[in-house]
Amino acid sequence: MTVVTEEQKVAADKKARRDWYKKIAAQRREEGLKRSFKAGNKRQYIMGVSVPSKRDIMSELRADLININQQCVGEGLPPIFLDEDDQPMPKLPTPVE
């Protein structure tokens, strides 16, 4: 019979929470990339309604991934993505394992 300590429970909860953040980041990234494949290179207007460009979509995706990472770190968990200061400006944050 194995005895699970309180520290092991906390570590398991943190890992599960970080895995959840990784999952929603991966889902958001996939959605954003799919949208960017369909988008044009320039912002367009159809009947007065703005249609976002690839750049608009990727900028939105980048902001979302940074916000997910900040929430993860805010909970005291290890970051999902590296800080931009640690490497040259990437187009998207780099995943950390």
C-alpha contacts under 8 A as a table, 3 or more apart, distances in Angstrom:
res1	aa1	res2	aa2	distance
4	V	8	Q	6.17
4	V	9	K	6.92
5	T	8	Q	5.22
5	T	9	K	6.45
6	E	9	K	5.05
6	E	10	V	6.23
7	E	10	V	5.10
7	E	11	A	6.08
8	Q	11	A	5.00
8	Q	12	A	6.03
9	K	12	A	5.09
9	K	13	D	6.13
10	V	13	D	5.05
10	V	14	K	6.14
11	A	14	K	5.11
11	A	15	K	6.13
12	A	15	K	5.08
12	A	16	A	6.12
13	D	16	A	5.11
13	D	17	R	6.11
14	K	17	R	5.04
14	K	18	R	6.06
14	K	77	L	6.73
15	K	18	R	5.11
15	K	19	D	6.00
16	A	19	D	5.02
16	A	20	W	6.20
17	R	20	W	5.03
17	R	21	Y	6.47
18	R	21	Y	5.05
18	R	22	K	6.21
18	R	72	C	6.74
18	R	77	L	6.64
18	R	78	P	7.70
18	R	80	I	7.74
19	D	22	K	4.93
19	D	23	K	6.09
20	W	23	K	5.00
20	W	24	I	6.36
21	Y	24	I	5.32
21	Y	25	A	6.08
21	Y	68	I	6.83
21	Y	69	N	7.75
21	Y	72	C	6.65
21	Y	80	I	7.76
22	K	25	A	5.08
22	K	26	A	6.09
22	K	80	I	6.60
23	K	26	A	5.14
23	K	27	Q	6.21
24	I	27	Q	4.98
24	I	28	R	6.02
25	A	28	R	5.13
25	A	29	R	6.01
25	A	65	L	6.11
25	A	68	I	6.73
26	A	29	R	5.05
26	A	30	E	6.13
27	Q	30	E	5.18
27	Q	31	E	6.23
28	R	31	E	5.13
28	R	32	G	6.08
28	R	61	L	7.33
28	R	64	D	7.81
28	R	65	L	7.70
29	R	32	G	5.13
29	R	33	L	6.08
29	R	61	L	6.67
29	R	65	L	7.62
30	E	33	L	5.21
30	E	34	K	6.18
31	E	34	K	5.24
31	E	35	R	6.26
32	G	35	R	5.13
32	G	36	S	6.13
32	G	57	I	6.59
32	G	58	M	6.90
32	G	61	L	5.86
33	L	36	S	5.01
33	L	37	F	6.30
33	L	58	M	7.64
34	K	37	F	5.29
34	K	38	K	6.87
35	R	38	K	5.44
35	R	39	A	6.36
35	R	57	I	7.24
36	S	39	A	5.02
36	S	40	G	7.97
36	S	53	S	7.58
36	S	54	K	4.97
36	S	57	I	6.03
36	S	58	M	6.97
37	F	54	K	7.57
39	A	52	P	7.00
39	A	53	S	5.52
39	A	54	K	5.39
40	G	43	R	7.02
40	G	44	Q	7.97
40	G	52	P	7.86
40	G	53	S	5.30
40	G	54	K	6.06
41	N	53	S	5.40
41	N	54	K	5.56
41	N	55	R	7.27
42	K	52	P	7.75
42	K	53	S	5.06
42	K	54	K	7.36
43	R	50	S	6.99
43	R	51	V	5.83
43	R	52	P	5.16
43	R	53	S	4.50
43	R	56	D	7.94
44	Q	50	S	5.83
44	Q	51	V	5.05
44	Q	52	P	6.84
44	Q	53	S	7.32
45	Y	48	G	5.47
45	Y	49	V	5.17
45	Y	50	S	4.49
45	Y	51	V	5.72
46	I	49	V	5.20
46	I	50	S	6.56
46	I	51	V	7.09
52	P	55	R	7.87
52	P	56	D	5.58
52	P	57	I	6.48
53	S	56	D	5.11
53	S	57	I	6.32
54	K	57	I	5.19
54	K	58	M	6.11
55	R	58	M	5.19
55	R	59	S	5.99
56	D	59	S	5.17
56	D	60	E	6.21
57	I	60	E	5.12
57	I	61	L	6.13
58	M	61	L	4.91
58	M	62	R	6.03
59	S	62	R	5.11
59	S	63	A	6.29
60	E	63	A	5.19
60	E	64	D	6.23
61	L	64	D	5.08
61	L	65	L	6.20
62	R	65	L	5.22
62	R	66	I	6.19
62	R	91	K	7.71
62	R	92	L	5.74
62	R	93	P	7.16
63	A	66	I	5.14
63	A	67	N	6.16
64	D	67	N	5.07
64	D	68	I	6.21
65	L	68	I	5.09
65	L	69	N	6.19
65	L	93	P	7.29
66	I	69	N	5.07
66	I	70	Q	6.16
66	I	81	F	7.91
66	I	93	P	7.41
67	N	70	Q	5.01
67	N	71	Q	6.24
68	I	71	Q	5.21
68	I	72	C	6.30
69	N	72	C	5.04
69	N	73	V	6.23
69	N	79	P	5.97
69	N	80	I	5.75
69	N	81	F	6.40
70	Q	73	V	5.14
70	Q	74	G	5.85
70	Q	79	P	7.71
71	Q	74	G	4.86
71	Q	75	E	6.40
72	C	75	E	5.40
72	C	76	G	6.96
72	C	77	L	5.68
72	C	78	P	7.21
72	C	79	P	6.34
72	C	80	I	7.39
73	V	76	G	5.12
73	V	77	L	5.01
73	V	78	P	5.95
73	V	79	P	5.45
74	G	77	L	7.22
79	P	82	L	6.87
79	P	96	V	7.43
80	I	95	P	5.99
80	I	96	V	5.39
80	I	97	E	7.42
81	F	93	P	5.64
81	F	94	T	5.33
81	F	95	P	4.73
81	F	96	V	5.32
82	L	86	D	6.81
82	L	93	P	6.55
82	L	94	T	5.93
82	L	95	P	6.93
82	L	96	V	6.58
83	D	86	D	5.57
83	D	87	Q	7.60
83	D	93	P	7.62
84	E	87	Q	5.77
84	E	88	P	6.86
84	E	89	M	6.08
84	E	90	P	7.27
84	E	93	P	7.32
85	D	88	P	7.17
85	D	89	M	7.87
87	Q	90	P	7.65
90	P	93	P	6.27
90	P	94	T	7.53
